[in-house]
Amino acid sequence: MNLQKEITKLISHLAWTFAKTMPEIPHEYVVIDDYPDKSDEIKMFVREIDSNGYIKPFYDKEYKYLEIAGYKYWVIENIINRAKIEE
């Protein structure tokens, strides 16, 4: 299986939670530690974001984003975030 398919499969198996504390910036997240059984796949996904993502400022910080199937993904500490890409 190729990397893109593995990532897409992983994304579909994670339970994304809407970030209620930031309704003005709608996005969802998963806590990496909640998925010890998917540790290898998640590490691979985080590496892919780090290796092939693009850097974009967000307020006074910069994050690396990776776009997949209409969403952008980024990592903050032990959380993977995603938001729909606005057209």
N, C-alpha and C positions, 0 to 999 in steps of 0.2 A: 504494500500500500504506500502511495506517495505521501509526502509530508502534508501537503494541503488537505488531502482527504482525511488524514489522521487528526489534524487540527479541527477540521469541520465536524468530524465525528465526536471529538472531545467536547467541543462547544455545545453540541446538541445534548450531551449527557450531563451537563452541569446545571444546577438549579440556580438561575440568576435571580437576584433580589433587587427590587427597585430601591434606589437610594432616597428614602423619604426625607432625610434631613437636608437634601439639596434639591427641592422641587424646581428651583429656577434653572438648574443645570441637570436636566433629566438624563439619568444613566442607571445602569444596573451593575451589580458586582457579585463576585464569589470570593469567599475566603479560602485561600489555598489550603490552609490547615484542616479544613472540613473534608478534604478528599485525600486521605492518606493512601487509599487504594488506587488512586490515579496519579500518584506522585511523579512517576517517570514521564507520563504524558504531559502533565502540567509543566514540569521542568523543560520539556522539549518546546512547549508553546511559549513559555517565558523567554527561552533562548531565541526563538524565532522572532519575537517582538523586539528583543534587544539587538539581534543581528540585522534584521531587515526592515525595522520600523524607521519612521522619520521623526525628527525632533521638532516639537512645537511648544512655544511658551504658553503657560496657563497661569495667569496672574504673575506672581514673582518667581515661579518655578518653570522648569522645562521638563517635559515628559516625552517618552518615545512611544509613538503610536503605530499600530499595524492595522491596515484595513482588510477586512474579510467579509464578503457577502453582505454589504450594506451597513456594516458596523465598523467602528474603530475601537481597538482594544489597547489598553495601557495598564501598567503595573505600578502600584504604590505599596511598597513594603510587601506584605503577604496577601495582597488583594489584587485580583484581576478585575478591571473595570471595562465596561463597554457602553457605547452610546451609538444611536443610529446616526449615520452620516446624513447631514442635511444637504439637500440639493439646491 
